[in-house]
Amino acid sequence: MKAELSTACSKCNLHLIREFIENSLSNTHMPQSILPQVVLAVDEACANAMIHGNSCDKGKFLQIKIELSANKLQCWICDVGQYERMDRNKTLHQSTQEILQSGKKGGLGLFLMHSIMDKVEFYTRDRINFCHLTKKIA
């Protein structure tokens, strides 16, 4: 099963992305017990791309692609935004308590994505940014 969605980089479109993931995967062999978790991980990845990479510029777009095979779900979030260099490992090794005590708004998105998905990768190819999420399906 393959599906794609393109949407403007506006936070008001996050509900469309959640509905797209739910509707695309609801009648598949994907265990319904993990569907809400996957929706959350994709939502976090898209929110990060919209907010941090694209400054919620409605003139820019996200492309969301999902592919479900017999034993794995893959999702790609693609955009052309500009990202600050950051130490993703530092963020991942912080405890939830440290993130909350820092006083900064947000900060749990990467932590949630890595907690839910089996693999989270970020890369840029031909000036397009990719967040590639993978979840093994038993």
C-alpha positions as CSV (number, residue, x, y, z in Angstrom):
1,M,0.0,0.0,0.0
2,K,1.3,3.4,-1.0
3,A,-0.2,6.9,-0.4
4,E,0.8,10.5,-0.7
5,L,-0.4,13.9,0.5
6,S,0.9,17.4,-0.2
7,T,-0.1,20.2,2.1
8,A,1.0,23.8,2.8
9,C,3.3,24.5,5.7
10,S,0.5,25.7,8.0
11,K,-0.1,24.2,11.5
12,C,-3.8,24.3,10.7
13,N,-3.2,21.5,8.2
14,L,-1.8,19.1,10.8
15,H,-5.3,17.7,11.3
16,L,-5.4,16.8,7.6
17,I,-2.1,14.9,7.9
18,R,-3.4,13.0,11.0
19,E,-6.6,12.1,9.1
20,F,-4.6,11.1,6.0
21,I,-2.4,8.7,8.1
22,E,-5.4,7.3,9.9
23,N,-7.5,6.8,6.8
24,S,-4.7,5.3,4.8
25,L,-3.7,2.8,7.4
26,S,-7.1,2.0,9.1
27,N,-8.1,-0.8,6.8
28,T,-4.8,-2.5,6.4
29,H,-3.0,-5.3,8.3
30,M,-1.3,-2.7,10.5
31,P,-2.1,-3.4,14.2
32,Q,-4.7,-0.9,15.3
33,S,-3.0,-0.7,18.7
34,I,0.0,1.1,17.2
35,L,-1.9,3.3,14.7
36,P,-2.4,6.2,17.2
37,Q,1.4,6.1,18.0
38,V,2.3,6.3,14.3
39,V,-0.1,9.2,13.8
40,L,1.6,11.0,16.7
41,A,5.1,10.4,15.4
42,V,4.2,11.6,11.9
43,D,2.4,14.6,13.3
44,E,5.5,15.6,15.3
45,A,7.7,15.2,12.3
46,C,5.4,17.4,10.2
47,A,5.0,20.0,12.9
48,N,8.8,20.2,13.2
49,A,9.2,20.6,9.5
50,M,6.5,23.3,9.3
51,I,7.6,25.3,12.3
52,H,11.4,24.9,12.4
53,G,12.3,24.4,8.8
54,N,9.7,26.4,7.0
55,S,8.6,29.1,9.5
56,C,4.9,28.1,8.9
57,D,5.2,29.7,5.4
58,K,1.9,28.8,3.6
59,G,3.7,29.2,0.3
60,K,5.9,26.2,1.1
61,F,4.7,22.6,1.0
62,L,5.3,19.3,2.8
63,Q,5.0,16.1,0.9
64,I,4.1,13.1,3.0
65,K,4.6,9.6,1.5
66,I,3.7,6.4,3.3
67,E,4.4,2.8,2.2
68,L,3.2,-0.3,4.0
69,S,4.7,-3.6,3.1
70,A,4.1,-7.0,4.8
71,N,6.5,-6.3,7.7
72,K,7.3,-2.6,7.7
73,L,5.8,0.9,7.5
74,Q,7.8,3.7,6.1
75,C,7.0,7.3,6.0
76,W,8.8,10.2,4.4
77,I,8.2,13.9,5.2
78,C,9.8,16.0,2.4
79,D,10.3,19.8,2.4
80,V,12.6,22.5,1.1
81,G,13.0,24.5,4.4
82,Q,16.1,25.8,6.1
83,Y,17.2,24.1,9.2
84,E,19.6,25.2,12.0
85,R,22.4,22.7,12.7
86,M,21.6,21.1,16.0
87,D,22.9,18.2,18.0
88,R,20.0,15.7,17.7
89,N,21.9,13.2,19.9
90,K,22.0,15.7,22.8
91,T,18.2,16.1,22.5
92,L,17.7,12.4,22.4
93,H,19.8,11.7,25.5
94,Q,18.1,14.3,27.6
95,S,15.5,13.0,30.0
96,T,11.9,14.1,29.8
97,Q,12.5,15.8,33.1
98,E,15.5,17.8,31.7
99,I,13.5,18.9,28.7
100,L,10.5,20.0,30.8
101,Q,12.8,21.8,33.4
102,S,14.6,23.7,30.6
103,G,11.6,26.0,30.4
104,K,11.7,25.9,26.6
105,K,8.4,25.4,24.8
106,G,8.4,22.1,23.0
107,G,11.4,19.8,22.8
108,L,9.7,16.5,23.1
109,G,9.0,15.9,19.4
110,L,12.2,14.2,18.5
111,F,12.1,12.2,21.7
112,L,8.6,11.0,20.9
113,M,9.4,10.1,17.3
114,H,12.4,8.0,18.4
115,S,10.4,6.4,21.2
116,I,7.6,5.3,18.8
117,M,9.4,4.5,15.6
118,D,12.1,1.9,15.1
119,K,14.2,4.1,12.9
120,V,14.3,7.9,12.4
121,E,16.6,9.4,9.8
122,F,17.2,12.9,8.5
123,Y,19.0,13.7,5.3
124,T,19.0,16.2,2.4
125,R,19.2,15.2,-1.2
126,D,19.1,17.7,-4.2
127,R,18.0,20.5,-1.8
128,I,15.1,18.5,-0.5
129,N,15.0,17.6,3.2
130,F,13.8,14.2,4.2
131,C,12.6,12.8,7.5
132,H,12.3,9.0,7.1
133,L,10.4,7.1,9.7
134,T,10.3,3.3,9.9
135,K,8.2,1.1,12.0
136,K,8.5,-2.7,11.9
137,I,5.1,-4.5,11.8
138,A,5.0,-7.9,13.5
